[in-house]
Structures are given as C-alpha cells and as structure tokens.
C-alpha cells in the first residue's frame, strides 16, 4: 500500500488487522508473524 485515507485510526485497524495504534500519531504493522515491524506516522 502506497497511500490510503482513513477517517479514524480505528478504520485503519479495521482494514489492516495487524496494525497497532500508538500514542503520538503512530501505527505499528506486524509483518510475517511479528518477525518484522514497520512503525509509521499518521497525519
């Protein structure tokens, strides 16, 4: 996924179940069964 627009962090988590919403406008995506993690910022 290159770019997507979600109205709320919960909408993001609803579509991408491996996402964890963190404080400070960040999200973590677990990849390959937690072998890799991608931490992103949310505008």
For each residue, the residues with C-beta under 8 A, 3 or more apart:
1: 4
2:
3:
4: 1 12
5:
6: 9 11 12 15
7: 11
8: 11 12
9: 6 12 13 21 27 42
10: 13 14 21
11: 6 7 8 14 15
12: 4 6 8 9 15 16 19 21 27 42
13: 9 10 16 17 19 20 21
14: 10 11
15: 6 11 12
16: 12 13 19 29
17: 13
18: 29 30 31
19: 12 13 16 27 28 29
20: 13 27 28 29 30
21: 9 10 12 13 26 27
22: 26 27 28 39
23: 26
24:
25: 41 42 43
26: 21 22 23 39 40 41 42
27: 9 12 19 20 21 22 39 40 41 42
28: 19 20 22 37 38 39 40
29: 16 18 19 20 37 38 40
30: 18 20 33 34 36 37
31: 18 35 36 37 38
32: 35 36
33: 30
34: 30 37
35: 31 32
36: 30 31 32
37: 28 29 30 31 34
38: 28 29 31
39: 22 26 27 28
40: 26 27 28 29
41: 25 26 27
42: 9 12 25 26 27
43: 25
